[in-house]
């Protein structure tokens, strides 16, 4: 399992989404309409294309 990261759509700050995924199962997972709040307090909705793994 690996942490999925997103970049804040407001301030571009990268932060951990709090969602852990197996890299293989993420490829076929259906993710939509997930809200996350960045460390600066911006709450935005993120879709699958917004998530990525950090090596
Ligand atoms: Zn932000």
mmCIF file of the protein (N, C-alpha, C, O) and its ligand, coordinates in Angstrom:
data_MODEL
# 
_entry.id   MODEL 
# 
loop_
_entity.id 
_entity.type 
_entity.pdbx_number_of_molecules 
1 polymer     1 
2 non-polymer 1 
# 
_entity_poly.entity_id                      1 
_entity_poly.type                           'polypeptide(L)' 
_entity_poly.nstd_linkage                   no 
_entity_poly.nstd_monomer                   no 
_entity_poly.pdbx_seq_one_letter_code       
;(UNK)(UNK)(UNK)(UNK)(UNK)(UNK)(UNK)(UNK)(UNK)(UNK)(UNK)(UNK)(UNK)(UNK)(UNK)(UNK)
(UNK)(UNK)(UNK)(UNK)(UNK)(UNK)(UNK)(UNK)(UNK)(UNK)(UNK)(UNK)(UNK)(UNK)(UNK)(UNK)
(UNK)(UNK)(UNK)(UNK)(UNK)(UNK)(UNK)(UNK)(UNK)(UNK)(UNK)(UNK)(UNK)(UNK)(UNK)(UNK)
(UNK)(UNK)(UNK)(UNK)(UNK)(UNK)(UNK)
;
_entity_poly.pdbx_seq_one_letter_code_can   XXXXXXXXXXXXXXXXXXXXXXXXXXXXXXXXXXXXXXXXXXXXXXXXXXXXXXX 
_entity_poly.pdbx_strand_id                 A 
# 
loop_
_entity_poly_seq.entity_id 
_entity_poly_seq.num 
_entity_poly_seq.mon_id 
_entity_poly_seq.hetero 
1 1  UNK n 
1 2  UNK n 
1 3  UNK n 
1 4  UNK n 
1 5  UNK n 
1 6  UNK n 
1 7  UNK n 
1 8  UNK n 
1 9  UNK n 
1 10 UNK n 
1 11 UNK n 
1 12 UNK n 
1 13 UNK n 
1 14 UNK n 
1 15 UNK n 
1 16 UNK n 
1 17 UNK n 
1 18 UNK n 
1 19 UNK n 
1 20 UNK n 
1 21 UNK n 
1 22 UNK n 
1 23 UNK n 
1 24 UNK n 
1 25 UNK n 
1 26 UNK n 
1 27 UNK n 
1 28 UNK n 
1 29 UNK n 
1 30 UNK n 
1 31 UNK n 
1 32 UNK n 
1 33 UNK n 
1 34 UNK n 
1 35 UNK n 
1 36 UNK n 
1 37 UNK n 
1 38 UNK n 
1 39 UNK n 
1 40 UNK n 
1 41 UNK n 
1 42 UNK n 
1 43 UNK n 
1 44 UNK n 
1 45 UNK n 
1 46 UNK n 
1 47 UNK n 
1 48 UNK n 
1 49 UNK n 
1 50 UNK n 
1 51 UNK n 
1 52 UNK n 
1 53 UNK n 
1 54 UNK n 
1 55 UNK n 
# 
loop_
_struct_asym.id 
_struct_asym.entity_id 
A 1 
B 2 
# 
loop_
_chem_comp.id 
_chem_comp.type 
_chem_comp.mon_nstd_flag 
UNK 'L-peptide linking' . 
ZN  non-polymer         . 
# 
_pdbx_entity_nonpoly.entity_id   2 
_pdbx_entity_nonpoly.name        ? 
_pdbx_entity_nonpoly.comp_id     ZN 
# 
_pdbx_nonpoly_scheme.asym_id         B 
_pdbx_nonpoly_scheme.entity_id       2 
_pdbx_nonpoly_scheme.mon_id          ZN 
_pdbx_nonpoly_scheme.ndb_seq_num     1 
_pdbx_nonpoly_scheme.pdb_seq_num     101 
_pdbx_nonpoly_scheme.auth_seq_num    101 
_pdbx_nonpoly_scheme.pdb_mon_id      ZN 
_pdbx_nonpoly_scheme.auth_mon_id     ZN 
_pdbx_nonpoly_scheme.pdb_strand_id   A 
_pdbx_nonpoly_scheme.pdb_ins_code    . 
# 
loop_
_atom_site.group_PDB 
_atom_site.id 
_atom_site.type_symbol 
_atom_site.label_atom_id 
_atom_site.label_alt_id 
_atom_site.label_comp_id 
_atom_site.label_asym_id 
_atom_site.label_entity_id 
_atom_site.label_seq_id 
_atom_site.pdbx_PDB_ins_code 
_atom_site.Cartn_x 
_atom_site.Cartn_y 
_atom_site.Cartn_z 
_atom_site.occupancy 
_atom_site.B_iso_or_equiv 
_atom_site.pdbx_formal_charge 
_atom_site.auth_seq_id 
_atom_site.auth_comp_id 
_atom_site.auth_asym_id 
_atom_site.auth_atom_id 
_atom_site.pdbx_PDB_model_num 
ATOM   1   N  N  . UNK A 1 1  ? 0.852   -1.193 0.000   1.00 0.00 ? 1   UNK A N  1 
ATOM   2   C  CA . UNK A 1 1  ? 0.000   0.000  0.000   1.00 0.00 ? 1   UNK A CA 1 
ATOM   3   C  C  . UNK A 1 1  ? 0.886   1.241  0.000   1.00 0.00 ? 1   UNK A C  1 
ATOM   4   O  O  . UNK A 1 1  ? 1.897   1.297  0.700   1.00 0.00 ? 1   UNK A O  1 
ATOM   5   N  N  . UNK A 1 2  ? 0.502   2.209  -0.776  1.00 0.00 ? 2   UNK A N  1 
ATOM   6   C  CA . UNK A 1 2  ? 1.268   3.448  -0.851  1.00 0.00 ? 2   UNK A CA 1 
ATOM   7   C  C  . UNK A 1 2  ? 0.332   4.645  -0.729  1.00 0.00 ? 2   UNK A C  1 
ATOM   8   O  O  . UNK A 1 2  ? -0.822  4.597  -1.155  1.00 0.00 ? 2   UNK A O  1 
ATOM   9   N  N  . UNK A 1 3  ? 0.850   5.711  -0.143  1.00 0.00 ? 3   UNK A N  1 
ATOM   10  C  CA . UNK A 1 3  ? 0.048   6.920  0.020   1.00 0.00 ? 3   UNK A CA 1 
ATOM   11  C  C  . UNK A 1 3  ? -0.139  7.626  -1.317  1.00 0.00 ? 3   UNK A C  1 
ATOM   12  O  O  . UNK A 1 3  ? 0.790   7.751  -2.115  1.00 0.00 ? 3   UNK A O  1 
ATOM   13  N  N  . UNK A 1 4  ? -1.349  8.075  -1.531  1.00 0.00 ? 4   UNK A N  1 
ATOM   14  C  CA . UNK A 1 4  ? -1.637  8.900  -2.706  1.00 0.00 ? 4   UNK A CA 1 
ATOM   15  C  C  . UNK A 1 4  ? -1.506  10.369 -2.325  1.00 0.00 ? 4   UNK A C  1 
ATOM   16  O  O  . UNK A 1 4  ? -1.975  10.801 -1.272  1.00 0.00 ? 4   UNK A O  1 
ATOM   17  N  N  . UNK A 1 5  ? -0.867  11.115 -3.195  1.00 0.00 ? 5   UNK A N  1 
ATOM   18  C  CA . UNK A 1 5  ? -0.682  12.543 -2.975  1.00 0.00 ? 5   UNK A CA 1 
ATOM   19  C  C  . UNK A 1 5  ? -1.505  13.340 -3.979  1.00 0.00 ? 5   UNK A C  1 
ATOM   20  O  O  . UNK A 1 5  ? -1.856  12.848 -5.051  1.00 0.00 ? 5   UNK A O  1 
ATOM   21  N  N  . UNK A 1 6  ? -1.795  14.545 -3.618  1.00 0.00 ? 6   UNK A N  1 
ATOM   22  C  CA . UNK A 1 6  ? -2.435  15.483 -4.538  1.00 0.00 ? 6   UNK A CA 1 
ATOM   23  C  C  . UNK A 1 6  ? -1.744  16.838 -4.383  1.00 0.00 ? 6   UNK A C  1 
ATOM   24  O  O  . UNK A 1 6  ? -1.073  17.104 -3.386  1.00 0.00 ? 6   UNK A O  1 
ATOM   25  N  N  . UNK A 1 7  ? -1.924  17.672 -5.381  1.00 0.00 ? 7   UNK A N  1 
ATOM   26  C  CA . UNK A 1 7  ? -1.488  19.057 -5.258  1.00 0.00 ? 7   UNK A CA 1 
ATOM   27  C  C  . UNK A 1 7  ? -2.730  19.906 -5.057  1.00 0.00 ? 7   UNK A C  1 
ATOM   28  O  O  . UNK A 1 7  ? -3.706  19.787 -5.796  1.00 0.00 ? 7   UNK A O  1 
ATOM   29  N  N  . UNK A 1 8  ? -2.681  20.758 -4.057  1.00 0.00 ? 8   UNK A N  1 
ATOM   30  C  CA . UNK A 1 8  ? -3.830  21.616 -3.762  1.00 0.00 ? 8   UNK A CA 1 
ATOM   31  C  C  . UNK A 1 8  ? -4.218  22.415 -5.007  1.00 0.00 ? 8   UNK A C  1 
ATOM   32  O  O  . UNK A 1 8  ? -3.372  23.031 -5.657  1.00 0.00 ? 8   UNK A O  1 
ATOM   33  N  N  . UNK A 1 9  ? -5.507  22.392 -5.323  1.00 0.00 ? 9   UNK A N  1 
ATOM   34  C  CA . UNK A 1 9  ? -5.970  23.100 -6.517  1.00 0.00 ? 9   UNK A CA 1 
ATOM   35  C  C  . UNK A 1 9  ? -6.005  24.615 -6.295  1.00 0.00 ? 9   UNK A C  1 
ATOM   36  O  O  . UNK A 1 9  ? -6.153  25.381 -7.247  1.00 0.00 ? 9   UNK A O  1 
ATOM   37  N  N  . UNK A 1 10 ? -5.871  25.032 -5.066  1.00 0.00 ? 10  UNK A N  1 
ATOM   38  C  CA . UNK A 1 10 ? -5.880  26.466 -4.776  1.00 0.00 ? 10  UNK A CA 1 
ATOM   39  C  C  . UNK A 1 10 ? -4.460  27.018 -4.667  1.00 0.00 ? 10  UNK A C  1 
ATOM   40  O  O  . UNK A 1 10 ? -4.119  27.996 -5.333  1.00 0.00 ? 10  UNK A O  1 
ATOM   41  N  N  . UNK A 1 11 ? -3.623  26.384 -3.815  1.00 0.00 ? 11  UNK A N  1 
ATOM   42  C  CA . UNK A 1 11 ? -2.291  26.950 -3.552  1.00 0.00 ? 11  UNK A CA 1 
ATOM   43  C  C  . UNK A 1 11 ? -1.158  26.103 -4.124  1.00 0.00 ? 11  UNK A C  1 
ATOM   44  O  O  . UNK A 1 11 ? 0.011   26.458 -3.975  1.00 0.00 ? 11  UNK A O  1 
ATOM   45  N  N  . UNK A 1 12 ? -1.489  24.984 -4.779  1.00 0.00 ? 12  UNK A N  1 
ATOM   46  C  CA . UNK A 1 12 ? -0.492  24.121 -5.436  1.00 0.00 ? 12  UNK A CA 1 
ATOM   47  C  C  . UNK A 1 12 ? 0.417   23.376 -4.465  1.00 0.00 ? 12  UNK A C  1 
ATOM   48  O  O  . UNK A 1 12 ? 1.374   22.731 -4.893  1.00 0.00 ? 12  UNK A O  1 
ATOM   49  N  N  . UNK A 1 13 ? 0.142   23.452 -3.189  1.00 0.00 ? 13  UNK A N  1 
ATOM   50  C  CA . UNK A 1 13 ? 0.938   22.731 -2.210  1.00 0.00 ? 13  UNK A CA 1 
ATOM   51  C  C  . UNK A 1 13 ? 0.648   21.237 -2.319  1.00 0.00 ? 13  UNK A C  1 
ATOM   52  O  O  . UNK A 1 13 ? -0.505  20.814 -2.408  1.00 0.00 ? 13  UNK A O  1 
ATOM   53  N  N  . UNK A 1 14 ? 1.716   20.454 -2.309  1.00 0.00 ? 14  UNK A N  1 
ATOM   54  C  CA . UNK A 1 14 ? 1.554   19.014 -2.357  1.00 0.00 ? 14  UNK A CA 1 
ATOM   55  C  C  . UNK A 1 14 ? 1.288   18.486 -0.958  1.00 0.00 ? 14  UNK A C  1 
ATOM   56  O  O  . UNK A 1 14 ? 1.939   18.896 0.003   1.00 0.00 ? 14  UNK A O  1 
ATOM   57  N  N  . UNK A 1 15 ? 0.326   17.573 -0.845  1.00 0.00 ? 15  UNK A N  1 
ATOM   58  C  CA . UNK A 1 15 ? 0.073   16.985 0.469   1.00 0.00 ? 15  UNK A CA 1 
ATOM   59  C  C  . UNK A 1 15 ? -0.470  15.570 0.316   1.00 0.00 ? 15  UNK A C  1 
ATOM   60  O  O  . UNK A 1 15 ? -1.003  15.201 -0.730  1.00 0.00 ? 15  UNK A O  1 
ATOM   61  N  N  . UNK A 1 16 ? -0.324  14.789 1.382   1.00 0.00 ? 16  UNK A N  1 
ATOM   62  C  CA . UNK A 1 16 ? -0.812  13.408 1.379   1.00 0.00 ? 16  UNK A CA 1 
ATOM   63  C  C  . UNK A 1 16 ? -2.329  13.422 1.484   1.00 0.00 ? 16  UNK A C  1 
ATOM   64  O  O  . UNK A 1 16 ? -2.902  14.137 2.307   1.00 0.00 ? 16  UNK A O  1 
ATOM   65  N  N  . UNK A 1 17 ? -2.966  12.628 0.646   1.00 0.00 ? 17  UNK A N  1 
ATOM   66  C  CA . UNK A 1 17 ? -4.434  12.625 0.618   1.00 0.00 ? 17  UNK A CA 1 
ATOM   67  C  C  . UNK A 1 17 ? -5.032  11.865 1.795   1.00 0.00 ? 17  UNK A C  1 
ATOM   68  O  O  . UNK A 1 17 ? -6.210  12.029 2.115   1.00 0.00 ? 17  UNK A O  1 
ATOM   69  N  N  . UNK A 1 18 ? -4.215  11.033 2.439   1.00 0.00 ? 18  UNK A N  1 
ATOM   70  C  CA . UNK A 1 18 ? -4.751  10.195 3.505   1.00 0.00 ? 18  UNK A CA 1 
ATOM   71  C  C  . UNK A 1 18 ? -5.299  8.873  2.984   1.00 0.00 ? 18  UNK A C  1 
ATOM   72  O  O  . UNK A 1 18 ? -5.738  8.030  3.766   1.00 0.00 ? 18  UNK A O  1 
ATOM   73  N  N  . UNK A 1 19 ? -5.275  8.689  1.664   1.00 0.00 ? 19  UNK A N  1 
ATOM   74  C  CA . UNK A 1 19 ? -5.762  7.444  1.073   1.00 0.00 ? 19  UNK A CA 1 
ATOM   75  C  C  . UNK A 1 19 ? -4.570  6.596  0.649   1.00 0.00 ? 19  UNK A C  1 
ATOM   76  O  O  . UNK A 1 19 ? -3.664  7.061  -0.042  1.00 0.00 ? 19  UNK A O  1 
ATOM   77  N  N  . UNK A 1 20 ? -4.597  5.351  1.080   1.00 0.00 ? 20  UNK A N  1 
ATOM   78  C  CA . UNK A 1 20 ? -3.552  4.415  0.701   1.00 0.00 ? 20  UNK A CA 1 
ATOM   79  C  C  . UNK A 1 20 ? -4.091  3.444  -0.333  1.00 0.00 ? 20  UNK A C  1 
ATOM   80  O  O  . UNK A 1 20 ? -5.212  2.946  -0.218  1.00 0.00 ? 20  UNK A O  1 
ATOM   81  N  N  . UNK A 1 21 ? -3.282  3.185  -1.334  1.00 0.00 ? 21  UNK A N  1 
ATOM   82  C  CA . UNK A 1 21 ? -3.702  2.286  -2.392  1.00 0.00 ? 21  UNK A CA 1 
ATOM   83  C  C  . UNK A 1 21 ? -2.558  1.385  -2.810  1.00 0.00 ? 21  UNK A C  1 
ATOM   84  O  O  . UNK A 1 21 ? -1.392  1.780  -2.807  1.00 0.00 ? 21  UNK A O  1 
ATOM   85  N  N  . UNK A 1 22 ? -2.917  0.184  -3.164  1.00 0.00 ? 22  UNK A N  1 
ATOM   86  C  CA . UNK A 1 22 ? -1.982  -0.677 -3.865  1.00 0.00 ? 22  UNK A CA 1 
ATOM   87  C  C  . UNK A 1 22 ? -1.843  -0.126 -5.276  1.00 0.00 ? 22  UNK A C  1 
ATOM   88  O  O  . UNK A 1 22 ? -2.846  0.197  -5.913  1.00 0.00 ? 22  UNK A O  1 
ATOM   89  N  N  . UNK A 1 23 ? -0.620  -0.014 -5.770  1.00 0.00 ? 23  UNK A N  1 
ATOM   90  C  CA . UNK A 1 23 ? -0.423  0.634  -7.074  1.00 0.00 ? 23  UNK A CA 1 
ATOM   91  C  C  . UNK A 1 23 ? -1.181  -0.070 -8.194  1.00 0.00 ? 23  UNK A C  1 
ATOM   92  O  O  . UNK A 1 23 ? -1.686  0.578  -9.110  1.00 0.00 ? 23  UNK A O  1 
ATOM   93  N  N  . UNK A 1 24 ? -1.258  -1.392 -8.119  1.00 0.00 ? 24  UNK A N  1 
ATOM   94  C  CA . UNK A 1 24 ? -1.981  -2.123 -9.166  1.00 0.00 ? 24  UNK A CA 1 
ATOM   95  C  C  . UNK A 1 24 ? -3.485  -1.897 -9.081  1.00 0.00 ? 24  UNK A C  1 
ATOM   96  O  O  . UNK A 1 24 ? -4.146  -1.698 -10.101 1.00 0.00 ? 24  UNK A O  1 
ATOM   97  N  N  . UNK A 1 25 ? -4.019  -1.927 -7.880  1.00 0.00 ? 25  UNK A N  1 
ATOM   98  C  CA . UNK A 1 25 ? -5.465  -1.764 -7.760  1.00 0.00 ? 25  UNK A CA 1 
ATOM   99  C  C  . UNK A 1 25 ? -5.885  -0.323 -8.040  1.00 0.00 ? 25  UNK A C  1 
ATOM   100 O  O  . UNK A 1 25 ? -7.038  -0.071 -8.392  1.00 0.00 ? 25  UNK A O  1 
ATOM   101 N  N  . UNK A 1 26 ? -4.959  0.622  -7.886  1.00 0.00 ? 26  UNK A N  1 
ATOM   102 C  CA . UNK A 1 26 ? -5.303  2.012  -8.187  1.00 0.00 ? 26  UNK A CA 1 
ATOM   103 C  C  . UNK A 1 26 ? -5.602  2.176  -9.676  1.00 0.00 ? 26  UNK A C  1 
ATOM   104 O  O  . UNK A 1 26 ? -6.454  2.979  -10.055 1.00 0.00 ? 26  UNK A O  1 
ATOM   105 N  N  . UNK A 1 27 ? -4.904  1.418  -10.514 1.00 0.00 ? 27  UNK A N  1 
ATOM   106 C  CA . UNK A 1 27 ? -5.100  1.535  -11.967 1.00 0.00 ? 27  UNK A CA 1 
ATOM   107 C  C  . UNK A 1 27 ? -6.553  1.282  -12.362 1.00 0.00 ? 27  UNK A C  1 
ATOM   108 O  O  . UNK A 1 27 ? -7.066  1.905  -13.291 1.00 0.00 ? 27  UNK A O  1 
ATOM   109 N  N  . UNK A 1 28 ? -7.201  0.383  -11.666 1.00 0.00 ? 28  UNK A N  1 
ATOM   110 C  CA . UNK A 1 28 ? -8.568  0.022  -12.039 1.00 0.00 ? 28  UNK A CA 1 
ATOM   111 C  C  . UNK A 1 28 ? -9.610  0.589  -11.063 1.00 0.00 ? 28  UNK A C  1 
ATOM   112 O  O  . UNK A 1 28 ? -10.812 0.408  -11.258 1.00 0.00 ? 28  UNK A O  1 
ATOM   113 N  N  . UNK A 1 29 ? -9.150  1.263  -10.035 1.00 0.00 ? 29  UNK A N  1 
ATOM   114 C  CA . UNK A 1 29 ? -10.080 1.797  -9.036  1.00 0.00 ? 29  UNK A CA 1 
ATOM   115 C  C  . UNK A 1 29 ? -10.907 2.940  -9.620  1.00 0.00 ? 29  UNK A C  1 
ATOM   116 O  O  . UNK A 1 29 ? -10.452 3.691  -10.483 1.00 0.00 ? 29  UNK A O  1 
ATOM   117 N  N  . UNK A 1 30 ? -12.114 3.042  -9.129  1.00 0.00 ? 30  UNK A N  1 
ATOM   118 C  CA . UNK A 1 30 ? -12.961 4.170  -9.516  1.00 0.00 ? 30  UNK A CA 1 
ATOM   119 C  C  . UNK A 1 30 ? -13.004 5.144  -8.337  1.00 0.00 ? 30  UNK A C  1 
ATOM   120 O  O  . UNK A 1 30 ? -13.534 4.842  -7.268  1.00 0.00 ? 30  UNK A O  1 
ATOM   121 N  N  . UNK A 1 31 ? -12.434 6.307  -8.572  1.00 0.00 ? 31  UNK A N  1 
ATOM   122 C  CA . UNK A 1 31 ? -12.388 7.338  -7.532  1.00 0.00 ? 31  UNK A CA 1 
ATOM   123 C  C  . UNK A 1 31 ? -13.023 8.598  -8.076  1.00 0.00 ? 31  UNK A C  1 
ATOM   124 O  O  . UNK A 1 31 ? -12.682 9.055  -9.167  1.00 0.00 ? 31  UNK A O  1 
ATOM   125 N  N  . UNK A 1 32 ? -13.920 9.143  -7.336  1.00 0.00 ? 32  UNK A N  1 
ATOM   126 C  CA . UNK A 1 32 ? -14.469 10.425 -7.764  1.00 0.00 ? 32  UNK A CA 1 
ATOM   127 C  C  . UNK A 1 32 ? -15.119 11.131 -6.576  1.00 0.00 ? 32  UNK A C  1 
ATOM   128 O  O  . UNK A 1 32 ? -15.619 10.511 -5.638  1.00 0.00 ? 32  UNK A O  1 
ATOM   129 N  N  . UNK A 1 33 ? -15.087 12.413 -6.664  1.00 0.00 ? 33  UNK A N  1 
ATOM   130 C  CA . UNK A 1 33 ? -15.782 13.208 -5.663  1.00 0.00 ? 33  UNK A CA 1 
ATOM   131 C  C  . UNK A 1 33 ? -15.207 13.128 -4.269  1.00 0.00 ? 33  UNK A C  1 
ATOM   132 O  O  . UNK A 1 33 ? -15.945 13.187 -3.286  1.00 0.00 ? 33  UNK A O  1 
ATOM   133 N  N  . UNK A 1 34 ? -13.883 12.991 -4.172  1.00 0.00 ? 34  UNK A N  1 
ATOM   134 C  CA . UNK A 1 34 ? -13.267 12.969 -2.857  1.00 0.00 ? 34  UNK A CA 1 
ATOM   135 C  C  . UNK A 1 34 ? -12.790 14.375 -2.471  1.00 0.00 ? 34  UNK A C  1 
ATOM   136 O  O  . UNK A 1 34 ? -12.104 15.049 -3.240  1.00 0.00 ? 34  UNK A O  1 
ATOM   137 N  N  . UNK A 1 35 ? -13.164 14.789 -1.284  1.00 0.00 ? 35  UNK A N  1 
ATOM   138 C  CA . UNK A 1 35 ? -12.744 16.105 -0.811  1.00 0.00 ? 35  UNK A CA 1 
ATOM   139 C  C  . UNK A 1 35 ? -11.544 15.951 0.109   1.00 0.00 ? 35  UNK A C  1 
ATOM   140 O  O  . UNK A 1 35 ? -11.510 15.071 0.969   1.00 0.00 ? 35  UNK A O  1 
ATOM   141 N  N  . UNK A 1 36 ? -10.565 16.816 -0.083  1.00 0.00 ? 36  UNK A N  1 
ATOM   142 C  CA . UNK A 1 36 ? -9.398  16.842 0.787   1.00 0.00 ? 36  UNK A CA 1 
ATOM   143 C  C  . UNK A 1 36 ? -9.085  18.284 1.154   1.00 0.00 ? 36  UNK A C  1 
ATOM   144 O  O  . UNK A 1 36 ? -9.332  19.216 0.389   1.00 0.00 ? 36  UNK A O  1 
ATOM   145 N  N  . UNK A 1 37 ? -8.542  18.427 2.332   1.00 0.00 ? 37  UNK A N  1 
ATOM   146 C  CA . UNK A 1 37 ? -8.164  19.759 2.799   1.00 0.00 ? 37  UNK A CA 1 
ATOM   147 C  C  . UNK A 1 37 ? -6.651  19.836 2.905   1.00 0.00 ? 37  UNK A C  1 
ATOM   148 O  O  . UNK A 1 37 ? -6.038  19.028 3.602   1.00 0.00 ? 37  UNK A O  1 
ATOM   149 N  N  . UNK A 1 38 ? -6.052  20.784 2.231   1.00 0.00 ? 38  UNK A N  1 
ATOM   150 C  CA . UNK A 1 38 ? -4.595  20.931 2.253   1.00 0.00 ? 38  UNK A CA 1 
ATOM   151 C  C  . UNK A 1 38 ? -4.167  21.514 3.604   1.00 0.00 ? 38  UNK A C  1 
ATOM   152 O  O  . UNK A 1 38 ? -4.998  21.993 4.376   1.00 0.00 ? 38  UNK A O  1 
ATOM   153 N  N  . UNK A 1 39 ? -2.843  21.465 3.880   1.00 0.00 ? 39  UNK A N  1 
ATOM   154 C  CA . UNK A 1 39 ? -2.361  21.987 5.173   1.00 0.00 ? 39  UNK A CA 1 
ATOM   155 C  C  . UNK A 1 39 ? -2.705  23.463 5.399   1.00 0.00 ? 39  UNK A C  1 
ATOM   156 O  O  . UNK A 1 39 ? -2.714  23.924 6.540   1.00 0.00 ? 39  UNK A O  1 
ATOM   157 N  N  . UNK A 1 40 ? -2.980  24.191 4.352   1.00 0.00 ? 40  UNK A N  1 
ATOM   158 C  CA . UNK A 1 40 ? -3.339  25.604 4.521   1.00 0.00 ? 40  UNK A CA 1 
ATOM   159 C  C  . UNK A 1 40 ? -4.848  25.810 4.649   1.00 0.00 ? 40  UNK A C  1 
ATOM   160 O  O  . UNK A 1 40 ? -5.317  26.938 4.801   1.00 0.00 ? 40  UNK A O  1 
ATOM   161 N  N  . UNK A 1 41 ? -5.599  24.715 4.586   1.00 0.00 ? 41  UNK A N  1 
ATOM   162 C  CA . UNK A 1 41 ? -7.023  24.817 4.873   1.00 0.00 ? 41  UNK A CA 1 
ATOM   163 C  C  . UNK A 1 41 ? -7.944  24.937 3.672   1.00 0.00 ? 41  UNK A C  1 
ATOM   164 O  O  . UNK A 1 41 ? -9.130  25.227 3.828   1.00 0.00 ? 41  UNK A O  1 
ATOM   165 N  N  . UNK A 1 42 ? -7.409  24.717 2.468   1.00 0.00 ? 42  UNK A N  1 
ATOM   166 C  CA . UNK A 1 42 ? -8.262  24.770 1.283   1.00 0.00 ? 42  UNK A CA 1 
ATOM   167 C  C  . UNK A 1 42 ? -8.909  23.411 1.052   1.00 0.00 ? 42  UNK A C  1 
ATOM   168 O  O  . UNK A 1 42 ? -8.206  22.421 0.847   1.00 0.00 ? 42  UNK A O  1 
ATOM   169 N  N  . UNK A 1 43 ? -10.204 23.349 1.080   1.00 0.00 ? 43  UNK A N  1 
ATOM   170 C  CA . UNK A 1 43 ? -10.913 22.097 0.811   1.00 0.00 ? 43  UNK A CA 1 
ATOM   171 C  C  . UNK A 1 43 ? -11.407 22.110 -0.622  1.00 0.00 ? 43  UNK A C  1 
ATOM   172 O  O  . UNK A 1 43 ? -12.183 22.975 -1.029  1.00 0.00 ? 43  UNK A O  1 
ATOM   173 N  N  . UNK A 1 44 ? -10.933 21.122 -1.379  1.00 0.00 ? 44  UNK A N  1 
ATOM   174 C  CA . UNK A 1 44 ? -11.326 21.028 -2.784  1.00 0.00 ? 44  UNK A CA 1 
ATOM   175 C  C  . UNK A 1 44 ? -11.670 19.581 -3.115  1.00 0.00 ? 44  UNK A C  1 
ATOM   176 O  O  . UNK A 1 44 ? -11.308 18.650 -2.395  1.00 0.00 ? 44  UNK A O  1 
ATOM   177 N  N  . UNK A 1 45 ? -12.375 19.424 -4.218  1.00 0.00 ? 45  UNK A N  1 
ATOM   178 C  CA . UNK A 1 45 ? -12.754 18.091 -4.668  1.00 0.00 ? 45  UNK A CA 1 
ATOM   179 C  C  . UNK A 1 45 ? -11.708 17.578 -5.655  1.00 0.00 ? 45  UNK A C  1 
ATOM   180 O  O  . UNK A 1 45 ? -11.281 18.297 -6.559  1.00 0.00 ? 45  UNK A O  1 
ATOM   181 N  N  . UNK A 1 46 ? -11.304 16.324 -5.466  1.00 0.00 ? 46  UNK A N  1 
ATOM   182 C  CA . UNK A 1 46 ? -10.271 15.736 -6.324  1.00 0.00 ? 46  UNK A CA 1 
ATOM   183 C  C  . UNK A 1 46 ? -10.803 14.485 -7.007  1.00 0.00 ? 46  UNK A C  1 
ATOM   184 O  O  . UNK A 1 46 ? -11.575 13.713 -6.438  1.00 0.00 ? 46  UNK A O  1 
ATOM   185 N  N  . UNK A 1 47 ? -10.368 14.316 -8.231  1.00 0.00 ? 47  UNK A N  1 
ATOM   186 C  CA . UNK A 1 47 ? -10.758 13.142 -9.005  1.00 0.00 ? 47  UNK A CA 1 
ATOM   187 C  C  . UNK A 1 47 ? -9.536  12.260 -9.219  1.00 0.00 ? 47  UNK A C  1 
ATOM   188 O  O  . UNK A 1 47 ? -8.410  12.629 -8.886  1.00 0.00 ? 47  UNK A O  1 
ATOM   189 N  N  . UNK A 1 48 ? -9.786  11.113 -9.771  1.00 0.00 ? 48  UNK A N  1 
ATOM   190 C  CA . UNK A 1 48 ? -8.706  10.124 -9.907  1.00 0.00 ? 48  UNK A CA 1 
ATOM   191 C  C  . UNK A 1 48 ? -7.475  10.696 -10.605 1.00 0.00 ? 48  UNK A C  1 
ATOM   192 O  O  . UNK A 1 48 ? -6.347  10.411 -10.202 1.00 0.00 ? 48  UNK A O  1 
ATOM   193 N  N  . UNK A 1 49 ? -7.677  11.478 -11.620 1.00 0.00 ? 49  UNK A N  1 
ATOM   194 C  CA . UNK A 1 49 ? -6.541  12.006 -12.386 1.00 0.00 ? 49  UNK A CA 1 
ATOM   195 C  C  . UNK A 1 49 ? -5.661  12.939 -11.545 1.00 0.00 ? 49  UNK A C  1 
ATOM   196 O  O  . UNK A 1 49 ? -4.523  13.220 -11.922 1.00 0.00 ? 49  UNK A O  1 
ATOM   197 N  N  . UNK A 1 50 ? -6.175  13.414 -10.424 1.00 0.00 ? 50  UNK A N  1 
ATOM   198 C  CA . UNK A 1 50 ? -5.419  14.346 -9.592  1.00 0.00 ? 50  UNK A CA 1 
ATOM   199 C  C  . UNK A 1 50 ? -4.444  13.642 -8.648  1.00 0.00 ? 50  UNK A C  1 
ATOM   200 O  O  . UNK A 1 50 ? -3.562  14.282 -8.075  1.00 0.00 ? 50  UNK A O  1 
ATOM   201 N  N  . UNK A 1 51 ? -4.600  12.349 -8.488  1.00 0.00 ? 51  UNK A N  1 
ATOM   202 C  CA . UNK A 1 51 ? -3.782  11.615 -7.515  1.00 0.00 ? 51  UNK A CA 1 
ATOM   203 C  C  . UNK A 1 51 ? -2.535  11.040 -8.156  1.00 0.00 ? 51  UNK A C  1 
ATOM   204 O  O  . UNK A 1 51 ? -2.514  10.691 -9.336  1.00 0.00 ? 51  UNK A O  1 
ATOM   205 N  N  . UNK A 1 52 ? -1.505  10.953 -7.345  1.00 0.00 ? 52  UNK A N  1 
ATOM   206 C  CA . UNK A 1 52 ? -0.274  10.310 -7.832  1.00 0.00 ? 52  UNK A CA 1 
ATOM   207 C  C  . UNK A 1 52 ? 0.485   9.738  -6.652  1.00 0.00 ? 52  UNK A C  1 
ATOM   208 O  O  . UNK A 1 52 ? 0.275   10.136 -5.506  1.00 0.00 ? 52  UNK A O  1 
ATOM   209 N  N  . UNK A 1 53 ? 1.363   8.809  -6.946  1.00 0.00 ? 53  UNK A N  1 
ATOM   210 C  CA . UNK A 1 53 ? 2.229   8.219  -5.939  1.00 0.00 ? 53  UNK A CA 1 
ATOM   211 C  C  . UNK A 1 53 ? 3.572   8.940  -5.934  1.00 0.00 ? 53  UNK A C  1 
ATOM   212 O  O  . UNK A 1 53 ? 4.038   9.414  -6.970  1.00 0.00 ? 53  UNK A O  1 
ATOM   213 N  N  . UNK A 1 54 ? 4.173   9.015  -4.779  1.00 0.00 ? 54  UNK A N  1 
ATOM   214 C  CA . UNK A 1 54 ? 5.531   9.546  -4.691  1.00 0.00 ? 54  UNK A CA 1 
ATOM   215 C  C  . UNK A 1 54 ? 6.479   8.384  -4.507  1.00 0.00 ? 54  UNK A C  1 
ATOM   216 O  O  . UNK A 1 54 ? 6.194   7.459  -3.747  1.00 0.00 ? 54  UNK A O  1 
ATOM   217 N  N  . UNK A 1 55 ? 7.590   8.423  -5.186  1.00 0.00 ? 55  UNK A N  1 
ATOM   218 C  CA . UNK A 1 55 ? 8.558   7.338  -5.040  1.00 0.00 ? 55  UNK A CA 1 
ATOM   219 C  C  . UNK A 1 55 ? 9.399   7.559  -3.797  1.00 0.00 ? 55  UNK A C  1 
ATOM   220 O  O  . UNK A 1 55 ? 10.278  6.751  -3.494  1.00 0.00 ? 55  UNK A O  1 
HETATM 221 ZN ZN . ZN  B 2 .  ? -4.095  24.854 -0.469  1.00 0.00 ? 101 ZN  A ZN 1 
# 
